Amino acid sequence: MKIKICQPETREDFEKYYDLRWRILRKPWNQPKGTRKDEHEDSAIRIMARIDDKVVGVGRAHFNSEEETQIRYMAVETEYQGKGVGSSVLEELERRASEKGARYAVVNARENAIGFYQDNGYKIVGEAPTLFGCIHQRKMRKEL
């Protein structure tokens, strides 16, 4: 299984990118498709993972300050979770953010993703907002 990491470039790429993000992170909680984007989209670093031309993972980073990048919208197709796809996307986001001056990364990790981020070098630093009134999160940080 060869994972290809790239940026979405074409309209079709972006459709697949945003669809995966919505299906994994929003649809199970009955959130409308419009909730898959926010005010940082246009300036964000967006990465996608492909296996045999199928988009299997996505993620995004944006800057909160000159030194702080925030990782958001990490999503991996269910059947590819635990196979290195998410770590590959995360590593590329961190690399690109570091090249643009980020000294550390933060993430608001859902409880079921805390282990993933810990395995990738993040440490819990506090509480984070609850999503949709039911998804508990922890704020995590990693020096880049």
C-alpha positions in Angstrom: 0.0 0.0 0.0 1.7 3.2 -1.2 0.4 6.4 0.3 0.8 9.5 -2.0 0.7 12.8 -0.2 -0.3 15.9 -2.1 -2.3 19.1 -2.1 -5.8 19.3 -3.6 -5.5 21.2 -6.8 -8.4 20.5 -9.1 -12.1 21.1 -8.5 -12.5 17.3 -8.3 -9.7 17.1 -5.7 -11.4 19.7 -3.6 -14.8 18.0 -3.9 -13.2 14.7 -2.7 -11.2 16.5 0.0 -14.2 18.3 1.5 -16.5 15.3 1.1 -14.2 13.0 3.1 -13.8 15.7 5.8 -17.6 16.1 6.1 -18.4 12.3 6.0 -15.9 11.4 8.8 -16.1 14.5 11.0 -19.6 16.0 10.6 -22.1 13.6 9.0 -22.2 11.1 12.0 -23.5 14.0 14.2 -26.1 15.2 11.6 -24.1 18.4 10.8 -24.8 20.0 7.4 -22.2 20.0 4.6 -21.6 23.8 5.1 -20.0 23.1 8.5 -17.0 21.5 6.8 -15.4 24.9 6.1 -14.3 27.9 8.2 -12.8 31.3 8.0 -9.3 30.0 7.6 -9.8 27.9 4.5 -8.3 30.3 2.0 -5.0 30.8 3.9 -4.7 27.2 5.2 -2.3 24.4 4.2 -4.4 21.5 2.9 -3.1 18.0 2.5 -4.6 14.9 1.1 -3.5 11.2 1.0 -4.2 9.0 -1.9 -3.9 5.3 -2.4 -4.4 4.1 -6.0 -6.0 7.4 -6.9 -8.5 7.2 -4.1 -8.5 10.0 -1.5 -8.2 8.2 1.9 -7.1 10.9 4.2 -7.1 14.7 4.6 -5.9 17.4 7.0 -5.4 21.1 7.3 -3.2 23.5 9.2 -3.6 27.3 9.7 -1.6 29.8 11.7 -3.0 31.3 14.9 0.2 33.4 15.2 3.6 33.6 13.6 4.8 30.7 15.7 1.7 28.6 16.3 0.0 26.5 13.7 -3.2 24.6 14.4 -4.0 21.2 12.9 -7.6 20.7 12.1 -10.0 18.6 10.1 -7.9 15.4 10.2 -10.0 12.6 8.7 -9.1 9.1 7.4 -11.5 6.7 5.6 -12.5 4.1 8.2 -11.0 1.2 6.4 -7.6 2.9 6.2 -7.4 4.1 9.9 -4.4 2.6 11.8 -2.4 2.1 8.6 -0.2 5.2 8.6 -2.4 7.5 6.5 -3.2 9.9 9.3 0.4 10.1 10.4 1.6 10.7 6.9 -0.9 13.6 6.5 0.1 15.0 9.9 3.8 14.8 9.2 3.4 16.7 6.0 1.2 19.4 7.6 3.8 19.9 10.3 6.7 20.0 7.8 5.1 22.6 5.7 4.0 24.7 8.7 7.5 24.5 10.1 8.9 25.7 6.7 6.6 28.8 7.0 7.9 29.6 10.5 5.8 27.6 12.9 7.7 26.6 16.1 4.9 24.5 17.5 1.6 22.9 16.6 -1.7 22.7 18.5 -4.7 20.5 18.0 -8.1 20.1 19.7 -8.2 16.3 19.8 -11.4 14.4 20.1 -11.1 11.8 22.9 -10.9 8.9 20.4 -7.9 10.6 18.7 -5.8 11.5 21.7 -3.8 8.3 21.4 -3.1 9.0 17.8 -1.7 12.4 18.6 0.3 11.1 21.5 1.9 8.5 19.2 2.8 11.4 16.9 4.6 13.4 19.7 1.7 15.6 21.0 1.1 16.2 24.7 -2.1 17.2 26.5 -1.9 20.8 27.7 -5.6 21.4 28.7 -9.2 21.2 27.9 -10.7 22.2 24.5 -14.3 23.2 23.6 -16.9 20.4 23.3 -18.2 19.9 19.8 -21.9 19.6 18.9 -22.6 19.5 22.7 -21.3 15.9 23.0 -17.8 15.4 21.6 -15.2 16.1 24.3 -11.8 17.3 23.2 -8.4 18.0 24.8 -5.9 20.7 23.7 -2.6 19.1 22.7 0.7 20.6 21.6 3.9 19.6 19.9 7.2 21.5 19.4 8.2 21.4 15.7 
